[in-house]
Amino acid sequence: MTYVVTEQCIKCKYTDCVEVCPVDCFYEGENMLVIHPDECIDCGVCEPECPAEAILPDTEPGVERWLELNRDYSEKWPNLTAKKPEDPDAEEHKGEDGKFEKYFSANPGG
């Protein structure tokens, strides 16, 4: 099992999860984070830290798409090892539906 970051992270990009991760398996895109599934040790400490409830175990129904997205972009985006400020309009986008189609960016963060 591994954990994955889902659509709810897009345009929020809270990094509370990064701060508690013992193995630094988070990678930063322009407007979301992903978890490298081969680096995640399945400890689960990140899941309850996410204010957007964007982190789920890969055993949840319907997360296969997110597992592949996390795997793909964790190979392309830079590693993030410290907490950063969330996106300025994070609260406005928290819980919004259809964020992937509206806002996803393949650009790396930084």
N, C-alpha and C positions, 0 to 999 in steps of 0.2 A: 504494500500500500504506500501511497505518497499523497501529498496534499497538492491542490492546484488552486490557482487564482482564477476567478471567473469574471464575467462581465461587470459585476457590481464594483470592481476596482476602477474601471475606466472613468476618467474625469474626476476621480476622487484621489487616488494614489496616496492613501494614508500609509505611513511607513512604520506604524507601531509594531507590525509583524517582524520587520527587519531587525528591530532593536532586540527582540527576544530570541531570534533564530541562533541556535548554537553552532550551526555549520555554514552560515553565510550562503544559503542557496537561493537567494532572491536576486533577480535581475531587473533592471529598470528600463522601461520604454518611455516614450514621450509622455504618455498619459495613463499608464498602468504598470503594474509589476507582474512578474511571473516567477514561478518556482521551478528550478531545474529538478525534474523528477528522479534523476539518477543520483543527485546529491542530497536530496531530502532524506532524513533518517526517520521520518514518520513519528516524530515525538509529539506533534500536535500542539505545541505551545503557541504557535502563530494563530491558529484558528480563533480562539476566544479574544485575541488582541485586536482583531480587525473591526473597526467601527462600521464599515460598510457591509460586513458579513459576506465578504467576497471569497473567503478561503474555505474550501470543502475537501473532504477526503475523496480520493479517486474511486471509492466504492459507491458514492452517491449516484443514483440514476441520472443519466443525461450529461455527465461531465466528461465523456470521452472526447468530445470536441475540444474542451478546455485543456485536457491532458496533452493533446497533440499541439495545441497552440503554445502551452507552457514549454513543452519540449523544444519546439522549433525556435521560439524567440529567446529562450535562455541560452541558446548557442550563438545568438546574434547581438544581444544587448549586453551592456556592461553590468558587472556584478555590483550590487549595492549592499554595503555592510553597516551603514549607520542611518539613524533616523534623520529624515528631512522634513521640512514643512509640507503639509498636504497641498494639493492644488488649491488656488485661491477660491474657486467656486465649488469646492468639494461638497459642502453642505447642500448646495442647490441641486447637485446631481445625485446625491445619495438616494438609493432606492428607485431611481428612474429606470424605466423599461426601455429596451431596444438600444442600449448604449453602444453595443458593438457596431451595429449598422450605421448609427449616427456619427460616432466619434472615434472609433478605433484608429490608431496610428501605428504603423510598423516602424516608425522612426525610433532610434535609440534615445534613451533619456541621458541626462547628464547634468 
